[in-house]
Amino acid sequence: MSKFAKALLVSAAATGAAALLLNQLDLKAARPAPDPGLPGPNPDDIAQEDVEMMLNELASQL
């Protein structure tokens, strides 16, 4: 088999494999909403008990 035919065959196989993998992925799927149980970047949203626990943990590390 000529080098050109081998290259064409390998290229076709790689293209087919890539098409199958991309077909499995749903790139247009909606991303899940963030978990509301986790505190956000706003410090006012963190419960007072959690603040005390974090401060105690920080103090124990110092």
Biopython code that builds the backbone (N, CA, C, O; Angstrom):
import numpy as np
from Bio.PDB.StructureBuilder import StructureBuilder

atoms = [
    (1, "MET", "N", (0.848, -1.170, 0.000)),
    (1, "MET", "CA", (0.000, 0.000, 0.000)),
    (1, "MET", "C", (0.897, 1.238, 0.000)),
    (1, "MET", "O", (1.920, 1.261, 0.684)),
    (2, "SER", "N", (0.535, 2.223, -0.732)),
    (2, "SER", "CA", (1.373, 3.417, -0.806)),
    (2, "SER", "C", (1.245, 4.249, 0.466)),
    (2, "SER", "O", (0.294, 4.114, 1.236)),
    (3, "LYS", "N", (2.234, 5.109, 0.656)),
    (3, "LYS", "CA", (2.230, 5.969, 1.849)),
    (3, "LYS", "C", (1.002, 6.880, 1.869)),
    (3, "LYS", "O", (0.438, 7.166, 2.925)),
    (4, "PHE", "N", (0.605, 7.326, 0.681)),
    (4, "PHE", "CA", (-0.564, 8.200, 0.604)),
    (4, "PHE", "C", (-1.823, 7.468, 1.059)),
    (4, "PHE", "O", (-2.629, 8.026, 1.803)),
    (5, "ALA", "N", (-1.994, 6.257, 0.628)),
    (5, "ALA", "CA", (-3.180, 5.475, 0.995)),
    (5, "ALA", "C", (-3.185, 5.178, 2.493)),
    (5, "ALA", "O", (-4.236, 5.228, 3.131)),
    (6, "LYS", "N", (-2.008, 4.868, 3.059)),
    (6, "LYS", "CA", (-1.925, 4.622, 4.499)),
    (6, "LYS", "C", (-2.271, 5.885, 5.288)),
    (6, "LYS", "O", (-3.001, 5.835, 6.278)),
    (7, "ALA", "N", (-1.735, 7.008, 4.831)),
    (7, "ALA", "CA", (-2.021, 8.273, 5.506)),
    (7, "ALA", "C", (-3.503, 8.612, 5.427)),
    (7, "ALA", "O", (-4.090, 9.094, 6.396)),
    (8, "LEU", "N", (-4.100, 8.361, 4.280)),
    (8, "LEU", "CA", (-5.524, 8.617, 4.101)),
    (8, "LEU", "C", (-6.358, 7.716, 5.006)),
    (8, "LEU", "O", (-7.347, 8.166, 5.585)),
    (9, "LEU", "N", (-5.974, 6.463, 5.130)),
    (9, "LEU", "CA", (-6.686, 5.515, 5.974)),
    (9, "LEU", "C", (-6.582, 5.901, 7.447)),
    (9, "LEU", "O", (-7.572, 5.865, 8.177)),
    (10, "VAL", "N", (-5.382, 6.268, 7.876)),
    (10, "VAL", "CA", (-5.188, 6.685, 9.277)),
    (10, "VAL", "C", (-5.972, 7.968, 9.555)),
    (10, "VAL", "O", (-6.590, 8.104, 10.611)),
    (11, "SER", "N", (-5.947, 8.898, 8.618)),
    (11, "SER", "CA", (-6.679, 10.146, 8.782)),
    (11, "SER", "C", (-8.187, 9.899, 8.865)),
    (11, "SER", "O", (-8.872, 10.521, 9.677)),
    (12, "ALA", "N", (-8.697, 9.012, 8.049)),
    (12, "ALA", "CA", (-10.122, 8.694, 8.074)),
    (12, "ALA", "C", (-10.502, 8.019, 9.392)),
    (12, "ALA", "O", (-11.560, 8.300, 9.955)),
    (13, "ALA", "N", (-9.636, 7.129, 9.879)),
    (13, "ALA", "CA", (-9.920, 6.459, 11.150)),
    (13, "ALA", "C", (-9.914, 7.464, 12.303)),
    (13, "ALA", "O", (-10.772, 7.404, 13.183)),
    (14, "ALA", "N", (-8.950, 8.386, 12.298)),
    (14, "ALA", "CA", (-8.891, 9.393, 13.359)),
    (14, "ALA", "C", (-10.100, 10.317, 13.297)),
    (14, "ALA", "O", (-10.648, 10.688, 14.335)),
    (15, "THR", "N", (-10.516, 10.688, 12.107)),
    (15, "THR", "CA", (-11.685, 11.549, 11.957)),
    (15, "THR", "C", (-12.943, 10.841, 12.450)),
    (15, "THR", "O", (-13.776, 11.447, 13.124)),
    (16, "GLY", "N", (-13.082, 9.564, 12.115)),
    (16, "GLY", "CA", (-14.241, 8.797, 12.574)),
    (16, "GLY", "C", (-14.268, 8.653, 14.083)),
    (16, "GLY", "O", (-15.324, 8.774, 14.703)),
    (17, "ALA", "N", (-13.102, 8.392, 14.681)),
    (17, "ALA", "CA", (-13.035, 8.265, 16.141)),
    (17, "ALA", "C", (-13.383, 9.588, 16.813)),
    (17, "ALA", "O", (-14.109, 9.614, 17.807)),
    (18, "ALA", "N", (-12.868, 10.679, 16.271)),
    (18, "ALA", "CA", (-13.176, 11.993, 16.835)),
    (18, "ALA", "C", (-14.665, 12.308, 16.702)),
    (18, "ALA", "O", (-15.264, 12.873, 17.617)),
    (19, "ALA", "N", (-15.256, 11.950, 15.581)),
    (19, "ALA", "CA", (-16.694, 12.200, 15.382)),
    (19, "ALA", "C", (-17.525, 11.404, 16.380)),
    (19, "ALA", "O", (-18.507, 11.913, 16.920)),
    (20, "LEU", "N", (-17.132, 10.149, 16.628)),
    (20, "LEU", "CA", (-17.870, 9.342, 17.604)),
    (20, "LEU", "C", (-17.765, 9.925, 19.004)),
    (20, "LEU", "O", (-18.754, 9.965, 19.736)),
    (21, "LEU", "N", (-16.580, 10.374, 19.380)),
    (21, "LEU", "CA", (-16.399, 10.951, 20.713)),
    (21, "LEU", "C", (-17.174, 12.253, 20.872)),
    (21, "LEU", "O", (-17.818, 12.478, 21.897)),
    (22, "LEU", "N", (-17.112, 13.106, 19.857)),
    (22, "LEU", "CA", (-17.834, 14.371, 19.939)),
    (22, "LEU", "C", (-19.338, 14.161, 19.920)),
    (22, "LEU", "O", (-20.081, 14.950, 20.502)),
    (23, "ASN", "N", (-19.791, 13.114, 19.261)),
    (23, "ASN", "CA", (-21.208, 12.811, 19.243)),
    (23, "ASN", "C", (-21.693, 12.401, 20.632)),
    (23, "ASN", "O", (-22.841, 12.656, 20.994)),
    (24, "GLN", "N", (-20.812, 11.763, 21.410)),
    (24, "GLN", "CA", (-21.170, 11.354, 22.766)),
    (24, "GLN", "C", (-21.312, 12.555, 23.702)),
    (24, "GLN", "O", (-22.117, 12.532, 24.633)),
    (25, "LEU", "N", (-20.532, 13.596, 23.450)),
    (25, "LEU", "CA", (-20.588, 14.795, 24.290)),
    (25, "LEU", "C", (-21.744, 15.683, 23.851)),
    (25, "LEU", "O", (-21.962, 15.899, 22.659)),
    (26, "ASP", "N", (-22.466, 16.184, 24.813)),
    (26, "ASP", "CA", (-23.542, 17.119, 24.500)),
    (26, "ASP", "C", (-23.039, 18.512, 24.841)),
    (26, "ASP", "O", (-23.204, 18.988, 25.964)),
    (27, "LEU", "N", (-22.427, 19.154, 23.866)),
    (27, "LEU", "CA", (-21.794, 20.442, 24.122)),
    (27, "LEU", "C", (-22.798, 21.563, 24.348)),
    (27, "LEU", "O", (-22.436, 22.624, 24.857)),
    (28, "LYS", "N", (-24.040, 21.345, 23.980)),
    (28, "LYS", "CA", (-25.046, 22.377, 24.158)),
    (28, "LYS", "C", (-25.850, 22.179, 25.440)),
    (28, "LYS", "O", (-26.809, 22.909, 25.692)),
    (29, "ALA", "N", (-25.468, 21.203, 26.241)),
    (29, "ALA", "CA", (-26.194, 20.928, 27.480)),
    (29, "ALA", "C", (-25.987, 22.087, 28.461)),
    (29, "ALA", "O", (-24.916, 22.691, 28.521)),
    (30, "ALA", "N", (-27.017, 22.368, 29.205)),
    (30, "ALA", "CA", (-26.936, 23.446, 30.195)),
    (30, "ALA", "C", (-26.041, 23.009, 31.346)),
    (30, "ALA", "O", (-26.074, 21.855, 31.770)),
    (31, "ARG", "N", (-25.264, 23.923, 31.831)),
    (31, "ARG", "CA", (-24.417, 23.631, 32.980)),
    (31, "ARG", "C", (-25.280, 23.630, 34.232)),
    (31, "ARG", "O", (-26.211, 24.427, 34.347)),
    (32, "PRO", "N", (-24.977, 22.739, 35.172)),
    (32, "PRO", "CA", (-25.789, 22.700, 36.392)),
    (32, "PRO", "C", (-25.603, 23.969, 37.227)),
    (32, "PRO", "O", (-24.533, 24.578, 37.238)),
    (33, "ALA", "N", (-26.655, 24.338, 37.911)),
    (33, "ALA", "CA", (-26.593, 25.518, 38.774)),
    (33, "ALA", "C", (-25.665, 25.238, 39.948)),
    (33, "ALA", "O", (-25.557, 24.092, 40.384)),
    (34, "PRO", "N", (-24.996, 26.256, 40.466)),
    (34, "PRO", "CA", (-24.126, 26.025, 41.611)),
    (34, "PRO", "C", (-24.923, 25.527, 42.814)),
    (34, "PRO", "O", (-26.093, 25.872, 42.982)),
    (35, "ASP", "N", (-24.288, 24.727, 43.635)),
    (35, "ASP", "CA", (-24.936, 24.142, 44.804)),
    (35, "ASP", "C", (-25.283, 25.252, 45.803)),
    (35, "ASP", "O", (-24.383, 25.943, 46.281)),
    (36, "PRO", "N", (-26.554, 25.436, 46.123)),
    (36, "PRO", "CA", (-26.909, 26.511, 47.044)),
    (36, "PRO", "C", (-26.442, 26.239, 48.478)),
    (36, "PRO", "O", (-26.465, 27.151, 49.305)),
    (37, "GLY", "N", (-26.021, 25.019, 48.792)),
    (37, "GLY", "CA", (-25.569, 24.703, 50.137)),
    (37, "GLY", "C", (-24.178, 25.238, 50.437)),
    (37, "GLY", "O", (-23.795, 25.341, 51.602)),
    (38, "LEU", "N", (-23.418, 25.579, 49.404)),
    (38, "LEU", "CA", (-22.074, 26.103, 49.623)),
    (38, "LEU", "C", (-22.129, 27.616, 49.781)),
    (38, "LEU", "O", (-22.861, 28.289, 49.055)),
    (39, "PRO", "N", (-21.364, 28.154, 50.720)),
    (39, "PRO", "CA", (-21.373, 29.611, 50.878)),
    (39, "PRO", "C", (-20.740, 30.285, 49.671)),
    (39, "PRO", "O", (-19.767, 29.789, 49.103)),
    (40, "GLY", "N", (-21.296, 31.399, 49.299)),
    (40, "GLY", "CA", (-20.780, 32.146, 48.161)),
    (40, "GLY", "C", (-19.654, 33.063, 48.584)),
    (40, "GLY", "O", (-19.205, 33.009, 49.729)),
    (41, "PRO", "N", (-19.195, 33.902, 47.675)),
    (41, "PRO", "CA", (-18.105, 34.816, 48.003)),
    (41, "PRO", "C", (-18.518, 35.933, 48.957)),
    (41, "PRO", "O", (-17.662, 36.639, 49.491)),
    (42, "ASN", "N", (-19.809, 36.096, 49.173)),
    (42, "ASN", "CA", (-20.290, 37.150, 50.064)),
    (42, "ASN", "C", (-20.165, 36.677, 51.517)),
    (42, "ASN", "O", (-20.820, 35.706, 51.895)),
    (43, "PRO", "N", (-19.342, 37.336, 52.339)),
    (43, "PRO", "CA", (-19.161, 36.888, 53.719)),
    (43, "PRO", "C", (-20.420, 37.001, 54.569)),
    (43, "PRO", "O", (-20.525, 36.345, 55.605)),
    (44, "ASP", "N", (-21.362, 37.814, 54.151)),
    (44, "ASP", "CA", (-22.601, 37.944, 54.913)),
    (44, "ASP", "C", (-23.496, 36.721, 54.779)),
    (44, "ASP", "O", (-24.425, 36.537, 55.565)),
    (45, "ASP", "N", (-23.214, 35.876, 53.774)),
    (45, "ASP", "CA", (-24.011, 34.675, 53.555)),
    (45, "ASP", "C", (-23.551, 33.494, 54.410)),
    (45, "ASP", "O", (-24.222, 32.462, 54.440)),
    (46, "ILE", "N", (-22.420, 33.628, 55.104)),
    (46, "ILE", "CA", (-21.876, 32.525, 55.896)),
    (46, "ILE", "C", (-22.496, 32.572, 57.292)),
    (46, "ILE", "O", (-22.579, 33.631, 57.913)),
    (47, "ALA", "N", (-22.928, 31.411, 57.772)),
    (47, "ALA", "CA", (-23.535, 31.326, 59.099)),
    (47, "ALA", "C", (-22.497, 31.645, 60.172)),
    (47, "ALA", "O", (-21.307, 31.379, 60.001)),
    (48, "GLN", "N", (-22.967, 32.218, 61.278)),
    (48, "GLN", "CA", (-22.072, 32.625, 62.360)),
    (48, "GLN", "C", (-21.304, 31.423, 62.930)),
    (48, "GLN", "O", (-20.134, 31.552, 63.292)),
    (49, "GLU", "N", (-21.950, 30.272, 63.008)),
    (49, "GLU", "CA", (-21.275, 29.073, 63.526)),
    (49, "GLU", "C", (-20.112, 28.668, 62.618)),
    (49, "GLU", "O", (-19.063, 28.234, 63.092)),
    (50, "ASP", "N", (-20.314, 28.816, 61.308)),
    (50, "ASP", "CA", (-19.257, 28.475, 60.363)),
    (50, "ASP", "C", (-18.086, 29.441, 60.487)),
    (50, "ASP", "O", (-16.927, 29.045, 60.364)),
    (51, "VAL", "N", (-18.397, 30.714, 60.731)),
    (51, "VAL", "CA", (-17.339, 31.708, 60.902)),
    (51, "VAL", "C", (-16.525, 31.371, 62.144)),
    (51, "VAL", "O", (-15.294, 31.405, 62.110)),
    (52, "GLU", "N", (-17.200, 31.048, 63.235)),
    (52, "GLU", "CA", (-16.491, 30.707, 64.465)),
    (52, "GLU", "C", (-15.644, 29.456, 64.281)),
    (52, "GLU", "O", (-14.519, 29.392, 64.776)),
    (53, "MET", "N", (-16.170, 28.465, 63.577)),
    (53, "MET", "CA", (-15.424, 27.234, 63.336)),
    (53, "MET", "C", (-14.173, 27.515, 62.500)),
    (53, "MET", "O", (-13.099, 26.988, 62.788)),
    (54, "MET", "N", (-14.317, 28.347, 61.462)),
    (54, "MET", "CA", (-13.156, 28.669, 60.629)),
    (54, "MET", "C", (-12.113, 29.463, 61.401)),
    (54, "MET", "O", (-10.915, 29.232, 61.240)),
    (55, "LEU", "N", (-12.555, 30.396, 62.236)),
    (55, "LEU", "CA", (-11.616, 31.165, 63.051)),
    (55, "LEU", "C", (-10.901, 30.283, 64.056)),
    (55, "LEU", "O", (-9.706, 30.463, 64.291)),
    (56, "ASN", "N", (-11.612, 29.328, 64.658)),
    (56, "ASN", "CA", (-10.973, 28.406, 65.594)),
    (56, "ASN", "C", (-9.948, 27.519, 64.872)),
    (56, "ASN", "O", (-8.867, 27.256, 65.398)),
    (57, "GLU", "N", (-10.296, 27.065, 63.672)),
    (57, "GLU", "CA", (-9.363, 26.249, 62.900)),
    (57, "GLU", "C", (-8.130, 27.051, 62.519)),
    (57, "GLU", "O", (-7.010, 26.545, 62.578)),
    (58, "LEU", "N", (-8.336, 28.292, 62.130)),
    (58, "LEU", "CA", (-7.208, 29.160, 61.789)),
    (58, "LEU", "C", (-6.326, 29.403, 63.005)),
    (58, "LEU", "O", (-5.100, 29.362, 62.901)),
    (59, "ALA", "N", (-6.935, 29.653, 64.145)),
    (59, "ALA", "CA", (-6.174, 29.894, 65.366)),
    (59, "ALA", "C", (-5.374, 28.653, 65.780)),
    (59, "ALA", "O", (-4.261, 28.774, 66.292)),
    (60, "SER", "N", (-5.939, 27.468, 65.560)),
    (60, "SER", "CA", (-5.218, 26.256, 65.935)),
    (60, "SER", "C", (-4.022, 26.008, 65.020)),
    (60, "SER", "O", (-3.066, 25.342, 65.419)),
    (61, "GLN", "N", (-4.065, 26.536, 63.800)),
    (61, "GLN", "CA", (-2.959, 26.370, 62.858)),
    (61, "GLN", "C", (-1.817, 27.347, 63.126)),
    (61, "GLN", "O", (-0.691, 27.118, 62.685)),
    (62, "LEU", "N", (-2.094, 28.418, 63.834)),
    (62, "LEU", "CA", (-1.056, 29.435, 64.095)),
    (62, "LEU", "C", (-0.204, 29.111, 65.282)),
    (62, "LEU", "O", (0.704, 29.872, 65.617)),
]
sb = StructureBuilder()
sb.init_structure("model")
sb.init_model(0)
sb.init_chain("A")
sb.init_seg("    ")
for serial, (resi, resn, name, xyz) in enumerate(atoms, 1):
    if name == "N":
        sb.init_residue(resn, " ", resi, " ")
    sb.init_atom(name, np.array(xyz, "f"), 0.0, 1.0, " ", f" {name:<3s}", serial, name[0])
structure = sb.get_structure()
